[in-house]
Amino acid sequence: MVSWDKPREECGIFGIAAHPEAARIAYLGLYALQHRGQESAGIVSSDRKKLRIEKGMGYVADIFSESRLERLHGDSALGHVRYSTAGSSTVRNAQPILIDCWRGSIALAHNGQLTNSAYLRHELERDGAIFHSTSDSEVILHLISRSRRRTLQEAFIEALGMVKGAFSLAMLTPEYLLVARDPRGFRPLSIGRLGESYVVASETCAFDLINAEYERDVEPGEVIRIEGNSLDSQSPLPKMKRAFCVFEHIYFSRPDSVVFGRNVYSSRREMGRFLAREHAVEADVVVPIPDSGVSAAIGYSQESGIPLEFGLIRNHYVGRTFIEPKQAIRNFGVKVKLNPVREIVDGKRIVLVDDSIVRGTTSRKIVHIVRAAGAKEIHMRITAPPVIAPCYYGIDIPTRHELIASAKSVEEICKFIDADSLGYLSLESMLAAAGDKESFCSACFTDHYPTDVGIDERQKNLFNQDSDLITPME
Ligand code: SF4
């Protein structure tokens, strides 16, 4: 498998109600969200009596054959693409998770990561609950099933009051679709209209593919019930300071999406402009590291007046596995994905624009292949500050000791990646480029988390002191 030194998004969600081709539309929605998770995908459909599920490992296009989509009867559907962080990579952890409990059939799709799931799971298991997956999302279903609240919707809300961390959720029952976003709004979730039907998606690029109109974002702390063509909103969760994941704008989301109310391409181009002002350099050409560096490189080029060229070409068809030659080829893992255009880089002073440096190993290999293609100087420019801390809210960032910037200075990183200079965008400029500065989480750059992330550990200690009850936690 080709390793690519980037943080990885965990999941994408797509839901639709009251549409005669619900499962097929969900399939297309997932297709547009494929970049948010490539390990597994699933769709649950409802014909208002029964839920049916099809899911598997791999890409959306490979999992859903014509016959599998045929089996997904009904006019509502919920889909999910997943890349695992919490929970391992098996079909058991693929979502949506479909269960039958005393309240009936329920399917759940989750984007985000809970910060108290280990504690809750421990308590639930001690109470006799049997888990079928290692996914933290299953905890929510157990809480719903055990709730004494009268209706399923009330039980859903009660469960949301007990979990902590990041969740953009959708739950399908035979009769309706419930969607919710955690009170800080870490992960995106939007609502659109396809004719009379409501659709929900992690990113608005899914609406564009199916010709749906983006209406608005699900608000942080909001719970929405979509039944037929009607939508009912409530805000039962406590108000909290917003903490939208700024990495969605830097790297994860597609540039054609509107995320947290702002177009991602515009944010990235703006980051590039700020970067050119903060880290100007004499150079001949600006080269993006594709694909995520492209929009920022355009901004850098526009601001600096240095021409932009696509001096690195990405192979989009690299599979998950391939047979490596027995004799080692230098920088093979990177070369199989990226190839420099010698005619553009040879003899030139290059500004290489990328969105992040995680371990530093991939950046170093890229610098080496560009230098080997004849570049005279290489000036690496990064559209975010150094990543110094892990994420607990649904993004797979390596542990602290693996993050090169947690232990090395900018000068040391520059030396490690073998660049002639290295410039990171300041925190202030990154947030300003992404929109409303006050609304973002930037914990992986600052080490200041918007929630208590040690809650699992502390609550486990409490549990060891013989706590019997699961109670909503602050
Ligand atoms: S820690 Fe970083 S990746 Fe995680 S939610 Fe905050 S900004 Fe996003």
Residues whose N, C-alpha, C, O or C-beta is under 5 A from the ligand:
A	BS01	SF4	C245 V246 F247 P390 C391 Y392 Y393 I395 C441 S442 A443 C444
